[in-house]
């Protein structure tokens, strides 16, 4: 068995490798990016965030809508993962199954 220090050292190495791969991807992919690909019929000016086409469609309202969807999906997932562990520590007959109520 390995101890906490060895495990932390291995974890540091894995994190360094992951960061190096992301950095290398950015270095080699950067020359291939073209802002001309952003120009579409819906975005004629080629803006990074296209103009608003209605509530929650493109624009900043679309960014907020997408962020809210990701946030709530993450929240429900974490709630479902957390409840079985808490049930193992403090079992209650009424809550046998995990739910999104958390």
N, C-alpha and C positions, 0 to 999 in steps of 0.2 A: 504494500500500500504506500501511496505517496502522501505527503503531508500538505498542509495548507500553503506553505511557502513554495513548494515545488509546483503545486496546482496553479498558484497565482503566477508563477514564472511562465508556465506553459500558456496560460491564458494571455499574458502580455505578448508572447510571441505570436499567438494566433491573431490578436488584435493588430499587431504591427504588420503582419502579412496582409490582412484584409485592407488596412489603410493604404498599403503600398499598391495593392491591386487597383483600388479606386483611383489613386493618384495617377498610376500609369494609364488607366483607361482615359482619364481626363486629358492627360498630356497627348496621347496618340489620337484621341477623338476630336480635340479642339480644332485642328486644321480642317476637318471635314464638315464642320457646322456651316450652314448657309442661312443667313437671315432672309434671303429671297424665298425660301420655302414657307415663310410665315404669311406671305401674301396670298389670300384666297378671296373668293367672292364675298364671304361674310366678313373678311378682315382686309379691305382694300389698301389700308395704310401700312399693313405689316406690323402692327403694334404687338408687343409681347402679350398683353392681355387684350383680346379683341373687344370691340365696343359692345355695350349692353344691347341685347336683342329681346329684352323682356325680363320679367322678374325671375332671377335664377338661371338665366340663359346668357352665357358669356359674361363679360364685364366683372366688376367686383362683386356683384350679387351672386354670380355664378361661382366665383372663388369661395365666397362664404358658404354657399350651399354645399359645395363639394367638401369643404373642411368640416362642416357639421355632419355630413354623412359619414365621413371617415371617423370622426370623433365618437359618434354614437355607436358605430359598428365596433370600434375598439372597446368602448365602455361595456357594451353587452357581452362581448367576448371575455373581457376580464371578469365581469360579474359571474359568468358561467364557470369560469375556471376557479374562482375564489370560493364559491359556495361549497363544493364538495370537500375541500380542505377544512372549512369551518365546521361542516357537519360531522367530519370525522372526530374533531376535537370536542364539540358540544352537540351530540345528536339530539334532534327533536323529531318526534314521530310525524308532526304535521308537515314538515318540510323534507320529505325524503328525496325529492328530485330537484335538481338545480333549475332555476328559472331566471328570467330577465328582470325580476322584481328588485334586485339589489341596487 
